[in-house]
Amino acid sequence: MRMRFVRPLLAVLAVAGLAACSGTPTPGTTGSASQAPSSSPSSSSPSSSPGSAAPSASAATGTGSAELSITLVESPDAAPQTFTLVCADGVPAAESNHPTAAEACTSIKNNPAILNPAPTKTDQACTMQYGGPATAKVTGAVDGKEVTAAFNRTDGCQIALWDAAKSILGSDGGL
């Protein structure tokens, strides 16, 4: 008699668990990329620290104006790399020394919120995988809005946030 209640309950719990894990963070959603891009640097969230969510995939197109300083550290032994990215109308300015400035400016124009993801939800399920020791910090302004974001690759959510912003970060995280 007891099994009649347990099996349906287990089935419901299994479906609910799969539903919670089925999606991957999209820009603008909350993730746990050590808090991917956020508005404050941190080692657990890219936004305020790697661990925030990535910007919304349906974000509106921006003007493509940006003045950013990007600091990338590929590994604990590597010297920090610093890039300047200045964009006007989605086109890199002469003072940019970013390795893929044209691609980065296009990414910013197409999704200006990519560096300001929503905070990570406390109940967000993220895969427990390690994407490497790379970290990145981005400060400056995009379309007149201040940006302070930190990225890392400490779990699946943070990796997704990094991957969404990799053209701006100037690295795929060393992988």
C-alpha positions as CSV (number, residue, x, y, z in Angstrom):
1,M,0.0,0.0,0.0
2,R,2.8,2.3,0.8
3,M,4.5,1.9,-2.6
4,R,1.4,3.3,-4.3
5,F,2.2,6.6,-2.8
6,V,6.0,6.5,-2.9
7,R,6.4,5.8,-6.6
8,P,4.2,8.7,-7.8
9,L,6.0,10.9,-5.4
10,L,9.4,9.8,-6.6
11,A,8.3,10.4,-10.2
12,V,7.2,13.9,-9.4
13,L,10.4,14.7,-7.6
14,A,12.5,13.3,-10.4
15,V,10.7,15.4,-13.0
16,A,11.1,18.5,-10.8
17,G,14.8,17.8,-10.4
18,L,15.3,17.4,-14.1
19,A,13.4,20.6,-14.8
20,A,15.6,22.5,-12.4
21,C,18.7,21.2,-14.2
22,S,17.5,21.2,-17.8
23,G,18.4,24.8,-18.7
24,T,21.6,26.6,-19.1
25,P,22.0,30.1,-18.0
26,T,21.3,32.6,-20.7
27,P,22.6,36.1,-20.6
28,G,20.5,38.1,-18.3
29,T,19.5,35.2,-16.1
30,T,21.0,34.3,-12.9
31,G,23.8,31.8,-12.9
32,S,26.6,30.8,-10.7
33,A,29.7,31.6,-12.6
34,S,31.3,32.6,-9.4
35,Q,28.8,35.2,-10.4
36,A,29.5,35.8,-13.9
37,P,29.4,39.3,-15.2
38,S,27.9,41.5,-12.6
39,S,28.3,45.0,-11.4
40,S,30.8,44.3,-8.7
41,P,34.0,42.4,-8.9
42,S,34.3,39.2,-7.0
43,S,35.8,35.8,-7.4
44,S,32.5,34.1,-7.1
45,S,30.6,36.1,-9.6
46,P,31.5,37.9,-12.8
47,S,29.0,40.6,-12.3
48,S,29.5,41.5,-8.8
49,S,31.7,38.5,-8.9
50,P,31.7,35.4,-10.9
51,G,28.5,33.8,-9.8
52,S,25.9,36.2,-11.2
53,A,23.8,35.5,-14.1
54,A,24.5,36.3,-17.7
55,P,22.7,39.1,-19.4
56,S,19.4,38.3,-21.0
57,A,19.5,36.8,-24.5
58,S,16.6,39.0,-25.4
59,A,18.3,42.2,-24.3
60,A,17.7,45.2,-26.5
61,T,20.4,46.4,-28.9
62,G,22.4,49.3,-27.5
63,T,24.2,52.2,-29.1
64,G,27.5,50.3,-29.0
65,S,29.4,52.9,-27.0
66,A,31.8,51.7,-24.4
67,E,34.9,52.6,-22.5
68,L,36.3,49.6,-20.7
69,S,39.4,48.4,-18.9
70,I,39.7,44.6,-18.9
71,T,42.2,42.7,-16.7
72,L,42.6,39.1,-17.6
73,V,44.6,36.5,-15.6
74,E,44.8,33.2,-17.5
75,S,46.5,31.2,-14.6
76,P,47.9,31.8,-11.1
77,D,51.4,31.9,-12.6
78,A,50.6,34.2,-15.5
79,A,51.1,38.0,-15.5
80,P,47.8,39.9,-15.7
81,Q,47.0,41.2,-19.2
82,T,45.2,44.5,-19.4
83,F,43.2,45.7,-22.4
84,T,41.5,48.9,-23.2
85,L,38.3,48.7,-25.2
86,V,36.7,51.9,-26.6
87,C,33.8,51.6,-28.9
88,A,31.7,54.2,-30.7
89,D,28.5,53.0,-32.4
90,G,29.8,49.4,-32.2
91,V,33.1,50.2,-33.9
92,P,36.4,50.2,-32.0
93,A,38.2,53.5,-31.5
94,A,41.9,53.9,-32.3
95,E,42.9,53.9,-28.6
96,S,41.6,50.3,-28.1
97,N,44.4,47.7,-27.6
98,H,42.0,44.8,-27.3
99,P,42.9,41.6,-29.2
100,T,39.5,41.3,-30.9
101,A,38.2,44.8,-30.6
102,A,35.8,44.7,-33.5
103,E,34.1,41.5,-32.3
104,A,34.0,42.9,-28.7
105,C,32.3,46.1,-29.8
106,T,29.8,44.2,-31.9
107,S,29.0,42.0,-28.9
108,I,28.5,45.1,-26.7
109,K,26.2,46.8,-29.3
110,N,24.1,43.6,-29.8
111,N,23.8,42.9,-26.0
112,P,24.8,45.9,-23.8
113,A,23.6,44.0,-20.7
114,I,26.1,41.2,-21.2
115,L,28.4,42.8,-18.5
116,N,25.6,43.5,-16.1
117,P,23.8,40.1,-15.5
118,A,21.2,39.6,-12.8
119,P,22.4,38.5,-9.4
120,T,22.7,34.7,-9.0
121,K,19.7,33.1,-7.4
122,T,20.5,31.3,-4.2
123,D,18.5,28.3,-5.5
124,Q,20.2,28.2,-8.9
125,A,21.5,24.7,-9.8
126,C,24.9,24.8,-11.5
127,T,26.9,21.9,-12.7
128,M,29.9,21.1,-10.5
129,Q,32.6,21.4,-13.1
130,Y,35.8,23.4,-13.1
131,G,36.6,25.4,-16.2
132,G,40.1,26.5,-15.2
133,P,41.8,29.2,-13.1
134,A,41.2,32.1,-15.5
135,T,39.7,35.3,-14.0
136,A,38.7,38.6,-15.6
137,K,37.6,41.9,-14.3
138,V,35.9,44.6,-16.4
139,T,35.4,48.2,-15.3
140,G,34.1,51.2,-17.2
141,A,30.9,52.2,-18.9
142,V,28.7,50.7,-21.6
143,D,26.1,53.0,-23.2
144,G,26.5,55.5,-20.3
145,K,26.0,52.9,-17.6
146,E,28.7,52.0,-15.1
147,V,30.1,48.5,-15.4
148,T,32.1,46.6,-12.7
149,A,32.1,42.9,-13.5
150,A,34.2,39.9,-12.4
151,F,34.3,36.5,-14.2
152,N,35.7,33.1,-13.4
153,R,35.2,29.5,-14.5
154,T,34.5,27.8,-11.1
155,D,31.3,26.0,-12.1
156,G,28.9,25.5,-15.0
157,C,27.0,28.7,-14.4
158,Q,30.2,30.8,-14.2
159,I,31.5,29.1,-17.3
160,A,28.4,30.0,-19.2
161,L,28.7,33.6,-18.2
162,W,32.3,33.7,-19.3
163,D,31.5,32.0,-22.6
164,A,28.8,34.6,-23.2
165,A,31.3,37.5,-22.7
166,K,34.5,35.8,-24.0
167,S,34.8,38.2,-27.0
168,I,34.8,41.1,-24.6
169,L,37.1,39.4,-22.1
170,G,39.6,38.7,-24.8
171,S,40.0,35.0,-23.9
172,D,38.1,31.7,-24.0
173,G,39.4,31.0,-20.5
174,G,42.4,29.0,-21.6
175,L,40.4,26.0,-22.8
